[in-house]
Amino acid sequence: MLIRLPTLAVAVLLTACTQYRYIDPQTPEGLDCLHKLDARVNACENKVKEQQDNFDSLHETQTRAAQQCEHFNAHNMPNACPPPPSPTKVSNYCRSGYREKFVECGGKVEEIE
């Protein structure tokens, strides 16, 4: 029984890592649809990255300002230099529903075993 447990755990982990193969549509209309879909996803991901970069830059600025405040707080006044808020993480929603839209364009999604 002791030997079966690790084997079962490995089998469960392997089934949790299902991979898929995306097969492009074969028609000109389907390929055009796919190119537009990919262009929208890429534009969305660029926008999310830009937003994340802006939030990261803001957080760095706030952190430096708090550090400078602490440095110049000669009277050690409590709460004079509040810490910056936690960094903001922008969620990447750009690929949400991608598989369904890929199939609507005429593509196929196959599970790789």
C-alpha positions as CSV (number, residue, x, y, z in Angstrom):
1,M,0.0,0.0,0.0
2,L,2.9,2.3,0.7
3,I,4.2,2.1,-2.8
4,R,0.8,2.7,-4.4
5,L,0.3,6.0,-2.7
6,P,3.1,7.9,-4.4
7,T,2.1,6.4,-7.7
8,L,-1.4,7.6,-7.2
9,A,-0.2,11.0,-6.3
10,V,1.9,11.2,-9.4
11,A,-1.0,10.1,-11.5
12,V,-3.2,12.8,-10.0
13,L,-0.6,15.5,-10.6
14,L,-0.2,14.4,-14.2
15,T,-3.9,14.6,-14.9
16,A,-4.0,18.1,-13.4
17,C,-1.5,19.3,-16.1
18,T,-3.6,18.6,-19.2
19,Q,-2.2,20.2,-22.3
20,Y,-4.0,21.3,-25.4
21,R,-3.0,21.7,-29.0
22,Y,-4.6,24.6,-30.9
23,I,-5.1,23.8,-34.6
24,D,-5.7,27.0,-36.7
25,P,-8.8,27.3,-38.9
26,Q,-8.3,26.2,-42.5
27,T,-10.5,28.8,-44.3
28,P,-9.4,32.4,-45.2
29,E,-12.4,33.7,-43.2
30,G,-11.3,31.6,-40.2
31,L,-7.7,32.8,-40.4
32,D,-8.9,36.4,-40.7
33,C,-11.1,35.9,-37.6
34,L,-8.1,34.3,-35.7
35,H,-5.8,37.2,-36.7
36,K,-8.3,39.7,-35.4
37,L,-8.8,37.7,-32.2
38,D,-5.0,37.5,-31.6
39,A,-4.7,41.3,-32.4
40,R,-7.3,42.1,-29.7
41,V,-5.7,39.8,-27.2
42,N,-2.2,41.3,-27.9
43,A,-3.6,44.9,-27.6
44,C,-5.3,44.0,-24.3
45,E,-2.2,42.4,-22.9
46,N,-0.1,45.5,-23.9
47,K,-2.7,47.7,-22.1
48,V,-2.6,45.5,-19.0
49,K,1.2,45.6,-19.0
50,E,1.2,49.4,-19.4
51,Q,-1.3,49.7,-16.5
52,Q,0.9,47.4,-14.3
53,D,4.0,49.5,-15.2
54,N,2.2,52.7,-14.2
55,F,1.1,51.2,-10.9
56,D,4.7,49.9,-10.3
57,S,6.1,53.3,-11.0
58,L,3.6,55.0,-8.7
59,H,4.4,52.5,-5.9
60,E,8.2,53.1,-6.3
61,T,7.6,56.9,-6.2
62,Q,5.5,56.5,-3.0
63,T,8.1,54.3,-1.4
64,R,10.9,56.8,-2.2
65,A,8.7,59.7,-0.8
66,A,8.1,57.8,2.4
67,Q,11.8,57.0,2.8
68,Q,12.7,60.7,2.2
69,C,10.1,61.7,4.7
70,E,11.6,59.4,7.3
71,H,15.1,60.7,6.6
72,F,14.0,64.3,7.1
73,N,11.6,63.7,10.0
74,A,14.0,65.4,12.5
75,H,11.5,65.6,15.2
76,N,10.6,61.9,15.0
77,M,6.9,62.8,14.8
78,P,4.8,59.6,14.8
79,N,2.7,58.9,11.8
80,A,4.3,61.8,9.9
81,C,5.4,59.5,7.1
82,P,2.8,56.9,6.4
83,P,4.0,53.9,4.5
84,P,2.8,53.5,0.9
85,P,-0.1,51.3,0.2
86,S,0.6,47.7,-1.0
87,P,1.5,47.4,-4.6
88,T,-1.4,47.1,-7.0
89,K,-1.6,44.0,-9.2
90,V,-3.5,44.3,-12.4
91,S,-5.3,41.1,-13.3
92,N,-4.8,39.9,-16.8
93,Y,-8.2,39.0,-18.1
94,C,-7.2,39.2,-21.8
95,R,-7.3,35.5,-22.5
96,S,-10.5,34.9,-20.8
97,G,-12.8,33.0,-23.2
98,Y,-10.0,32.6,-25.7
99,R,-10.6,28.9,-26.4
100,E,-14.3,29.4,-27.1
101,K,-13.6,32.4,-29.5
102,F,-10.8,30.3,-31.2
103,V,-13.3,27.6,-31.9
104,E,-15.9,30.1,-33.1
105,C,-13.3,31.2,-35.7
106,G,-13.1,27.6,-36.9
107,G,-10.1,26.4,-35.0
108,K,-9.9,23.1,-33.2
109,V,-8.6,22.4,-29.7
110,E,-7.4,18.9,-29.0
111,E,-6.3,17.4,-25.7
112,I,-2.7,16.1,-25.7
113,E,-2.4,12.8,-23.8
